[in-house]
Amino acid sequence: MKQGGSDKKILWYSLAFMAFSTVWAFGNVINGFSEYGGLKAIISWVIIFAIYFVPYALMVGELGSAFKDAGGGVSSWVHETIGPKVAYFAGWTYWVVHMPYISQKPNASFIAASWAIFRDNRISSVNTKVLQIACLVLFLFAIWVASRGINVLKKLSTLAGSTMFIMSLLFIVMMMAAPAITNANVLDIDWSMKTFMPSFDMKFLLNLSILVFAVGGCEKISPYVNKTKDPARDFPKGMIALAIMVAVCAMLGTIAMGMMFDSNNIPEDLMTNGAYYAFQTLGQYYGLGNFFVVVYAICNLIGQFTVLIISIDAPLRMLLDCADENYIPKAMFKQNEYGTYTNGHKLVMVIVSILIIVPAFGIDSVDTLVRWLVKVNSVCMPLRYLWVFVAYIALKKAGDKFPAQYHFVKNKTVGMIFGGWCFLFTAFACIMGIYSEDRFQLILNIVTPFVLIGLGFIMPMIARRTNKK
């Protein structure tokens, strides 16, 4: 059989589009606009792309090229460069940081359902205890569905995600064109530098984790590095194209939002309802009423629920399928007739149920709850990126031991400096993201990542005691 024919190879621009759909989402524009002073977010995005995202993406390319046959992603890279014990912690981190992410999904599902049915922001006035109890019920139902091993949801998730992705791009195009096509009464933007220049103050640093969280995750496309025609040329071209596409969407999306929302008077509920306000207003501009907002809400509802189910199961499989039984109790590997890890699902159920219920006792506003969920995710999820940079530093330190078709930088020392920079920047952003003026939220921001990562140290102890039996 002919290997690596050109017709089987991925073109660099196809790789860029694949990566774009996994990295970027419309919610990133909303979060940046909300937390970085509206149009001032544009320069913030440009800075994060230049100093962090581009080197990060190119490092992932070299790792993917060096370990083209490694199926476990980041944990496989760490296993090859450092060893099984550290690889276990990388795998554990990748899995456990999904717990706050999973706890956010029922909340987002109810917000989407409310907009699809009522087409207004009444969800913001719901009692948080009532909402979180409903979220717990929905989550427990999702656990049951995930335990049945229903694969059709993956296709449904892809369809919903693609539709939302298309609608997000459509929003930017239609919003920019609205004044010319519909004579819409949009806000006038002052194009002077003061409108776009952010204040490089403490708030800027405290919200860095939101930007880092937004641009992370490109390690998912690492298996495709060596499937390009010429990895040494095509992968960096694809990643540079990705960076340009993401930067353009971030900037144009922010400008489109600036035409709709006053940067000096940003709604308090923008993180909760901003995307729905945007599509509702767009429908009014084009004389289509609530058509856009209902379609977006339905797609978002389907997408959030299916991602909830997939996130319960997929990261757990990544942890256990490549796990070393010296570090994880054998009981965790128990499977039912559908091939799902039953005890693993029970552990997910316990951790996420706590994460859903506890915030309701100290946060009495849905809008505040949504903002906290974004914040705690921006602190926890980037912790998995740290292992990418650990693996890259170890790869460069190993010299020519792991040959790669593509190199971000060939110099060993320069490569380690880049890896160290991205590691420190990610860690700094996560640490700064912990701070909150609200004492209850501050405690949750500290306890959540430390407890989740700390559980990873307990598992090997349990494994040593129980596996011998």
N, C-alpha and C positions, 0 to 999 in steps of 0.2 A: 504493500500500500504506500502510496506516495506521501511523504511526510512534509508538512509545512508548505504546501502549495500556496501560491500567492492569493488564490481565490479563498483560502481558508484563513488568511491573515486579517487582523483588524487594522483598519486605516486610522491614522492618528486623530482625525477629526471625529471618527466614530467613538474612539476611546474617550475623547473630550466630552462628548454628549453623554456617554454612559456615566462618567464620573460626575458630570454636572447634575444629573438627576438624583444621584445618591447624596451629594453634598448639600445642595441648595434647596431652600423652601421659602415660600412667601412669608411664613411666620418670622423668618430671620429679619426681613425688612421691617415688619411690625415691631419686633422687639428692639431693634437698633433705633428706629424712629422714636420709640417710647422712652428709652433709657439714655439716649445720647442727644437729646435736644432737637428732635426733628431733623431739619436739613443739615445740622451740624454732624449728623451721623456719617455723611458722605466721606469726609476726610478721615474719620475714624476707620471706616471700612478700607479705604485706600492704604492706610498705614498698616493695618493688620494683614492685608494681602501681601504687601511688599516685604515686611520683616518676618512674617511667620508662615503664611499659607504656602507661598511658592517654595521655600526650602523644604517645608514639611512634605509637600506633594512629591517633590523630586527625590527626597530620601526614601519615601515609600516605594518609588520606582526602582531604586537600586536594591532595596531589600527584597522586593518581589522578583527581581531578575536573578539575584544570588540564590534565592531559595524557591525556584520556580516549581518544584515538585512537592513543597511543603503544604499540606492541606489545612493546617490549623491556624493559618494567619499569624498574628502577632506572637501567640504562645509558641508556635513552631519556630519562628525566627529566634526567639529567646532561648528555646531548647537547644537549637543548633549552635548558637554563639556562646551561651553561658552554661546551661545545664538544666536538668529536669526540675530541680527544686525551685529555681527562680522562674522557670517556665510555668510551673503550677501557679505561682503568685500572679503572673501575667494573665493566665487564663481565668483565675479567680476574679481578678480586678475587672477584666472585660465583662464577665458575667454579672458580678454583684452590682456594678454601677448602673445596670439596667433596672434595678429595683425601683429607684425614684422615678425613672422614665416610665415604667409600667404603671406606677401609682398616679401618674399625670393623665394617662390615656382615658380612664372612665370619666374624669372631669371634663376633658376636651370633647368626649362623645356626647355628654349631656348638654354642653354649650351648643354644639352643632345641632343636636336634636331640637333644642329650644328654638333656635333660629329657623330651622326648617319648618317647624309647626307654627310658631307665633310671629316670626319675622320682625322681632324687636329684641331689646336688650333686657327683658324681664329676668333673665337668668341671674343678672348681677344683684338682684334684690332677694334672692332665695336665701334662706337660713343655711349657713355653712354646715351645721350638724346634719340637717336633713339631706343636703346635697351629698355629703360624704358617706352617709349611710346608704343612699341610693348608689353611690359609686362602689361601695363595698359589695353590694348585691350584684351589680353588673360585673365586677371583677371576679367574684366567686362563680358566676355563670360562665365567664370567659375561661376560668381554670377548668371547668367541666368540659367545655367545648375543646380546649387544647388537649385534654386527656384522651379525647376520642380520636385524635390523630387525623383530623379533617384537613386534607391537602387542598381542597378546592378554594379555601380561604386565601391561599397564597396568590392564586390567579386573580381573585377578587381584589386583593390588596394592591396588586400591580396595576390593575385597571383603574381603581379609585385614585391611586397615587399618580398615575399618568395623567388622568383627567384634571386633578388639582394642579399638577405641574403646568399643563397647557393653559389652564384658566389663570394661573399666576402670571404667566408671560402675556396672556391676552389682556389682563388687567392693565399692565404697563403700557402696551401698545394703544389700547382703546382710551385710556386716561390721557395719554400724551396727545392723542388725536382729537379728543372731545371738544376743545375750544374751537377748532377749525371746522369740525363736522357738524356739531350740534349747537354751537354758540353757547356752550355751557358756562355758567357763571362761576368760574374757578377762582381760587385765590391768586393774587398777583405775587410773584416771587421777586424779592429784592436780590439781584444777582451780584451784589457787592460781597467782598471777602468776609465781612463780619457775619453775614448770614450763614456761612459754611464753616467758619473756623471754630472748632470746639475749644472749650476751656480745659486746658490740661491741668485739671485740679484733682483733688482726692476722689471726687465722684467718677471722673474719667477712669481712674485706676480701679476703683471698686467694681466697675461694671465690665472690666476687660474680659472676665470669664464668659460673659454672654457672647462676645465677639469670637472668642476662641472656640466655644461650644458650637457656634454657627458654622464655622469653616472646617471643622474636624470631620473625620470619618472616611477620608479618601483611601485609607488602607484597604477598604473593601474591594478596590479595583486592582490591587496588586497582582492577583493571579493572571491578569491579562497583559502584563508587561512584555513577556516573551512571545506573546501571540501577535504582536505587531510585526510589520514587514522588516523594519530595521530598528530594534529596540533602542540602540544608542542615539538615534536621531528622532524616531517617531514618538517615543514616550515623552521626552522633554517638550517636544512640539505640542503634544496633546495636553500636557499639564500646563504649559504656558497659555494655550488656548482656553483651558478650563479656568485659569485664574482671570483671564481677560473677560470671559463670559460671565463669571460670578461677579466680578467687579462692575461690569456694565449693568447687570441686573440689579445689583445692590444700589448703584448710583441712580439709575433711571427709576427704579422702584421707589427710592426715597424721594426723588423729585416728584413722582406721581402722587405720593402721599402728601408732599408739601403743597400740592395744588388743591388738596382736599381738606387738610388739617393745618391749622395755624401752629407753626413751630414754637411760638411763644405761649401757646395756650393748649397744650396737648391734653386730650381727655384722660381722666384718671383710669377709665376702664378700657384703654386702648389695647392692652395685652389680651383682655377678655374678648372684646367685641370688635376690635379694629378691623380685622379682615372682613367681617360681615358688614360693618358700616361702609367699607370701601366698595364692596360689590353691590350693596344696596344703592349707594349714591350713583355708582356707574350705571345701574339699570335705570335710574331716574333721568340721568343725562340723555340716554338713548331712547327714552320713552318706552322702556320694557318693564317698568314697575319693579317687582321683586324677583324677576326671573333669574337674574345672575346670582343673587344671594341665596335663593332656594337651591339652585343647582350646586353651588359651592358648598352649602351646608350639608346637603345629602351626600355629596362625594366625600366631604370631610368626615361625616358620621361613619360611613362605610370604611373609609381609610383608617380612622382612629381605632375602631373596634377590631378590625382585622390585624392591624399592627400590634394591638394589645395582645391578641391571641398568639401571634407569631413571636412576639418578644418574650412571652412566657416560656415558649418551647425552644426556639432556635438558639439563643445564647447558651441555654442549659445544655443542649446537644453539643455545642462547640466546646464547652467545658469538659463534659464527661466522655465524649467520643475520643478525645485525644489525651485523656487524663491518665496520670500514673497512680495506680492503686496504693502506692506508698503514702500518698498525701490525701486521698479522699476515701472515706469509709465505704466498704463494699455495699452497704445498704443503699447508698445513693444510686447504685447502678441497677437497682431492681426495675424491671419494665413490665408493663401490662400487655394484654393481647394486641394492643394497637401500636406497640413499640415505643410508648412514651415512658419517661422516667417518673414513676409515681411518687417516690420519696422526694425527688428533686422538685416536683410540682408542689408537694406539701410544704417544703422549705420556702419556696417562692410565695405560697399562700400566706404563711405566717409573717414573713418579712414585709410584704406589700400591704397586708391588712393593717399592720401597725402603722406603716407610713401613710395610709389613707385616713385612719381614724384619729391619730394623735394630733395632727394640725388643727382639726376642727375644734379642739378644746382651747385653743389660744388665738385663733384667727377668726374673726367674726364677720369678715366681708369676703364675698366671692372674688372680687377684683384683687384684693390683697392676697388671697389664697392662690390665685392664678399667677400673680407676680412672684410669690414665694416659690411655687412649683418650678417656674422657669429658672429662678435663681439657684435653687438647690440642685437642679439638673445641670446647670452650668458649672457648678462646683464639683459635682460627682462624675459626670460623663467624661470630661477631659482627662480624668485620672488614668483612663485606659490609653490615652495618647502618649503618656509618659513612657510606656513600655516600648512604643515604636522608636522613641529616641534612645532608650537604653539599648535596644537591639542594634540600632544604627551605630552607636558609639562602639559597641562590642564588635560589630562587623568591620569597621575601619581599623580597630585595634588589632584584629586578626590578620590584617594585611591581605596576602594573596591566597589565604586558605580557602576562601569561598569565592571562586571566580564568578563574575557577573558580566552579562552582555552590555548592560547599561550602567554607567557611573554618573552620579550627581556631581561629585568631585573625586578626582583620582588621588589627590594628596591625602595621606593618612591623617596628618595633624589638622589640616583644614576641615576635613570631614568630621573629626571628633569635636572641633570647635562649633561647627554648625549644629551637630547633635546636642551638644551641651547647651548651646544658646536656646534651642527650641524646648529642651527639657526644663530649663530654668524659667523661661518665659511662661510655659504652661503651668508650672508649679506656682509661680508668682501670681498668675491670674486666678488660679483656684483658691489660693490662700486669701487674696484680696476680696474675692467673691463671697467669702464667709461672713464678712462684717454686715451687721444690720443694726439700725438704731432701736429696733424693737427687740427687747430682751428675749422673748419667747422664740422669735424667729432666729435670733443669733444662736441660742442654745441648740435649736434643731439643725442649723447649718454646721455647727461644730460636731454634734453627736452623730448625725447621719453618716457622713463619710468615714469617721473614725470607727464606728461600730461595724459598718459594712465591711471595711477593709480588715478590721480586727477579727471578724469571724473567720477570715481566711487563715489566721494563725491557729485557730482552735481546731479546724478540720483535720490537719495532720496528726494532732494529739489524739483525737477520737479514732482516727484510722489506725494508729499504732496499737491502741487498746483493743479495738473491736475486730480488726482484720485477722489477728492471730487466732481469735476464737472461731 
